[in-house]
Amino acid sequence: MKNPIGNLNKIFDSRIRLGVMSILMVNEEVSFNDLKQMMEVTDGNLASHLVNLEENGFIKVHKGFIGRKTNTTYSITKAGEKAFREHIEALENMIKGVR
């Protein structure tokens, strides 16, 4: 019997990383503050998960300015998109009982 969780990506075990990836799949670019608001998490909590996703090559960080204020936005990478689609597919197959 095949391991039903074998194709799940451990990085997406966290509900916060799962949420961030879901948001970035449907939005070209999202600011830190918007992500924080959508996810209802603290700065530190969100920042640590974003670092994890960035270190794994799943998201790209864009630092810029709006006037004199720093503005950090995030977008999904091709590798991130592929890994997340595979994770969702594995979840769907697990739910359906597909082997």
C-alpha positions as CSV (number, residue, x, y, z in Angstrom):
1,M,0.0,0.0,0.0
2,K,1.3,3.4,-1.0
3,N,1.9,6.0,1.7
4,P,-1.0,8.4,1.4
5,I,1.0,11.4,2.7
6,G,4.1,10.7,0.8
7,N,3.5,13.3,-1.9
8,L,2.5,16.1,0.6
9,N,5.1,18.8,1.0
10,K,6.2,19.2,4.6
11,I,6.8,22.9,4.2
12,F,3.1,23.5,3.7
13,D,2.2,21.7,6.9
14,S,2.0,25.1,8.6
15,R,-1.5,26.7,8.2
16,I,0.2,30.1,7.9
17,R,2.5,29.0,5.0
18,L,-0.4,27.2,3.4
19,G,-2.5,30.4,3.7
20,V,0.3,32.6,2.3
21,M,0.8,30.3,-0.7
22,S,-2.9,30.3,-1.3
23,I,-3.1,34.1,-1.3
24,L,0.0,34.4,-3.6
25,M,-1.4,31.8,-6.1
26,V,-4.3,34.2,-6.9
27,N,-2.6,37.6,-6.4
28,E,0.4,38.7,-8.5
29,E,2.0,40.6,-5.6
30,V,0.9,41.2,-2.0
31,S,2.4,43.5,0.6
32,F,3.5,42.4,4.1
33,N,0.8,44.4,5.8
34,D,-2.0,43.0,3.5
35,L,-0.8,39.5,4.2
36,K,-0.7,40.2,7.9
37,Q,-4.2,41.5,7.8
38,M,-5.6,38.6,5.7
39,M,-3.9,36.0,7.8
40,E,-4.6,37.7,11.1
41,V,-1.2,37.0,12.5
42,T,1.6,39.0,14.2
43,D,4.5,40.6,12.4
44,G,7.0,38.2,13.9
45,N,5.0,35.1,13.2
46,L,4.3,36.0,9.6
47,A,7.9,37.2,9.0
48,S,9.4,33.8,10.2
49,H,7.1,31.9,7.8
50,L,7.9,34.2,4.9
51,V,11.6,33.7,5.5
52,N,11.0,29.9,5.4
53,L,9.1,30.1,2.1
54,E,11.8,32.5,0.6
55,E,14.7,30.2,1.7
56,N,13.0,27.3,0.0
57,G,12.7,29.3,-3.2
58,F,8.9,29.4,-3.2
59,I,8.4,33.1,-2.9
60,K,10.2,36.2,-4.0
61,V,10.6,39.3,-1.9
62,H,10.5,42.8,-3.4
63,K,11.7,45.7,-1.3
64,G,10.8,49.2,-2.4
65,F,9.5,52.5,-1.2
66,I,6.2,54.3,-1.3
67,G,7.3,57.9,-0.8
68,R,9.7,57.6,2.1
69,K,8.1,54.6,3.6
70,T,9.5,51.1,3.0
71,N,7.2,48.7,1.2
72,T,7.8,45.0,1.1
73,T,5.8,42.8,-1.3
74,Y,5.8,39.1,-2.0
75,S,5.1,37.1,-5.1
76,I,5.2,33.4,-5.8
77,T,8.0,31.8,-7.9
78,K,7.6,29.3,-10.6
79,A,9.1,26.6,-8.3
80,G,6.7,27.7,-5.6
81,E,3.7,27.5,-7.9
82,K,4.7,24.0,-9.0
83,A,5.4,22.7,-5.5
84,F,2.1,24.1,-4.2
85,R,0.1,22.7,-7.1
86,E,1.7,19.3,-6.4
87,H,0.9,19.6,-2.7
88,I,-2.8,20.4,-3.4
89,E,-3.0,17.6,-5.9
90,A,-1.6,15.2,-3.3
91,L,-4.2,16.4,-0.8
92,E,-7.0,15.9,-3.3
93,N,-5.8,12.4,-4.2
94,M,-5.5,11.5,-0.5
95,I,-9.1,12.7,0.1
96,K,-10.4,10.8,-2.9
97,G,-8.4,7.7,-1.8
98,V,-6.5,7.6,-5.1
99,R,-3.3,5.5,-5.0
